[in-house]
Amino acid sequence: MLTPSTAELFTAIEVLRKLGLRINEHAAHSVLQMSDSSLGEHYAGRIGVNAIEQTSRIDGVAEQLKNWREELLQQRRQNVSQSV
């Protein structure tokens, strides 16, 4: 398996960031559509919890990718400074 480029990692990070935003927007829209009943409030609560869980996982993966990207950039800087 080939190591992704830093540009590919950056793109993946941006895609994850936008996915997290989309999940939050969808959750907010769904909550607004719920009826003002106890069942509607229950579903709205579940939607909110699910959105938080999903975005937390997405944020964790994005953070790992950021760290990996930074490591690759650091390796590149070291390789350039060693070859000069």
C-alpha positions in Angstrom: 0.0 0.0 0.0 1.4 3.4 -1.0 1.6 6.2 1.5 -0.8 9.0 0.6 0.6 12.4 -0.3 0.2 15.3 2.1 -2.2 16.8 -0.4 -4.4 13.6 -0.4 -4.4 13.7 3.4 -5.4 17.4 3.4 -8.2 16.5 1.0 -9.4 13.7 3.3 -9.3 16.0 6.3 -11.4 18.6 4.5 -13.9 15.9 3.3 -14.3 14.7 6.9 -14.7 18.3 8.2 -17.5 18.9 5.6 -19.1 15.5 6.5 -19.2 16.6 10.2 -20.8 19.9 9.2 -23.4 18.1 7.1 -24.3 15.7 9.8 -24.8 18.6 12.2 -26.9 20.5 9.7 -29.0 17.4 9.0 -29.5 16.7 12.7 -30.6 20.3 13.3 -33.0 20.2 10.4 -34.4 16.9 11.6 -34.9 18.2 15.1 -36.8 21.2 13.8 -39.2 18.8 11.9 -40.1 16.8 15.1 -43.5 17.3 16.6 -43.8 18.9 20.1 -44.8 15.7 21.7 -42.8 13.6 24.2 -42.1 11.1 21.5 -40.9 13.9 19.2 -38.6 15.2 22.0 -37.3 11.7 22.5 -36.4 11.3 18.9 -34.9 14.7 18.7 -32.7 13.8 21.7 -31.6 10.6 20.0 -30.8 12.5 16.8 -28.7 15.0 18.7 -26.8 12.2 20.6 -26.2 10.3 17.3 -24.9 13.4 15.6 -22.5 14.1 18.5 -21.3 10.5 18.5 -20.7 10.5 14.7 -19.0 13.9 14.6 -16.8 12.8 17.6 -15.6 9.8 15.6 -15.1 11.9 12.5 -13.1 14.4 14.5 -10.9 11.6 15.9 -10.1 10.3 12.5 -9.5 13.8 11.1 -7.1 14.4 14.0 -5.2 11.2 13.3 -4.9 12.2 9.6 -3.7 15.7 10.6 -1.0 14.1 12.8 0.0 11.7 10.0 0.2 14.6 7.5 2.3 16.6 9.9 4.7 13.6 10.4 5.0 13.3 6.6 5.7 17.0 6.2 8.3 16.8 9.0 10.0 13.8 7.2 10.0 15.8 4.0 11.6 18.8 5.7 14.3 16.5 7.2 15.0 14.8 3.9 15.4 18.2 2.2 17.7 19.6 4.9 19.8 16.4 4.8 20.2 16.6 1.0 21.3 20.3 1.1 
